[in-house]
Amino acid sequence: MNGREPFPELELRPVRAADCEAVVAMFQSLSPRSLYLRFLTLMPDPTSLVVRHLALVDEHDHGALVVLDGDEVVAISQWDRTGHDGPAEIATTVADAWQHHGLGRALARAVAGDAHRHGVEELTARVLSENRAAQGLAVGQRPVATEFDGTETSFTFELAS
Ligand SMILES: CC(C)(COP(=O)(O)OP(=O)(O)OC[C@H]1O[C@@H](n2cnc3c(N)ncnc32)[C@H](O)[C@@H]1OP(=O)(O)O)[C@@H](O)C(=O)NCCC(=O)NCCS
């Protein structure tokens, strides 16, 4: 991304307020299955949730990176502190046509670095236990703790200083 492998043609950068429409368009383009896996529940229309989240981005407690193919947002990953100066929860979404080609993995690495640069020392992720791609992604990032409660699995990652 940004001229480098594995996706030299794609642009990776922090989200901007002006990206709102393109981010919403990506979420609206997702299959019901992708939406379900992302939000851990049936989510017929994610628009208001997505808009509300983008409004929170302040580069202190909430941050997000987007991946663009030209003007089109093809992936987004966000980190959100659950308490002031505490750990942050990450969530990643890759547009259907781009899934399973390594973009999620590259983006997850980048967003962990971004969170760390903003002072986050611990990341958490909650995924459905049936979500094999997200499980594979999380395990590849070497979690320090994994909790399984049946339908969901929670991962904790420490960001080295
Ligand atoms: C989960 C998601 C972000 C992963 O991104 P991706 O670009 O599709 O994943 P990648 O191609 O980078 O693969 C990541 C890892 O998962 C594995 N994986 C990918 N698709 C898989 C599948 N269908 N079944 C099993 N493993 C899979 C890959 O082998 C890879 O493992 P590796 O790092 O050991 O090679 C993406 O599929 C997505 O947006 N899904 C819908 C929303 C969602 O589930 N978000 C996560 C919950 S917040």
The ligand as an ORCA input file, in Angstrom:
! r2SCAN-3c Opt
* xyz 0 1
  C     -12.160    -10.738      8.621
  C     -11.553     -9.889      7.525
  C     -11.276     -8.481      8.044
  C     -10.206    -10.525      7.127
  O      -9.634     -9.782      6.075
  P      -9.189    -10.539      4.752
  O      -8.510     -9.564      3.891
  O     -10.364    -11.233      4.198
  O      -8.179    -11.620      5.372
  P      -6.728    -12.020      4.870
  O      -6.795    -12.436      3.451
  O      -5.762    -10.934      5.221
  O      -6.450    -13.290      5.757
  C      -6.199    -13.205      7.158
  C      -5.953    -14.571      7.711
  O      -7.176    -15.299      7.743
  C      -7.083    -16.473      6.933
  N      -8.318    -16.564      6.162
  C      -8.775    -15.654      5.289
  N      -9.958    -16.056      4.792
  C     -10.219    -17.275      5.381
  C     -11.278    -18.187      5.297
  N     -12.348    -17.972      4.512
  N     -11.224    -19.306      6.039
  C     -10.178    -19.546      6.841
  N      -9.141    -18.699      6.987
  C      -9.166    -17.581      6.260
  C      -5.921    -16.275      6.021
  O      -5.332    -17.504      5.713
  C      -5.011    -15.388      6.832
  O      -4.222    -16.196      7.681
  P      -2.629    -16.051      7.586
  O      -2.357    -14.672      8.114
  O      -2.164    -17.130      8.478
  O      -2.296    -16.218      6.149
  C     -12.473     -9.807      6.254
  O     -12.678    -11.108      5.758
  C     -13.803     -9.131      6.532
  O     -13.898     -7.912      6.445
  N     -14.850     -9.921      6.843
  C     -16.165     -9.379      7.132
  C     -16.150     -8.468      8.392
  C     -15.487     -9.190      9.558
  O     -15.655    -10.378      9.782
  N     -14.706     -8.394     10.349
  C     -13.991     -8.992     11.495
  C     -14.738     -8.848     12.768
  S     -14.531     -7.238     13.421
*
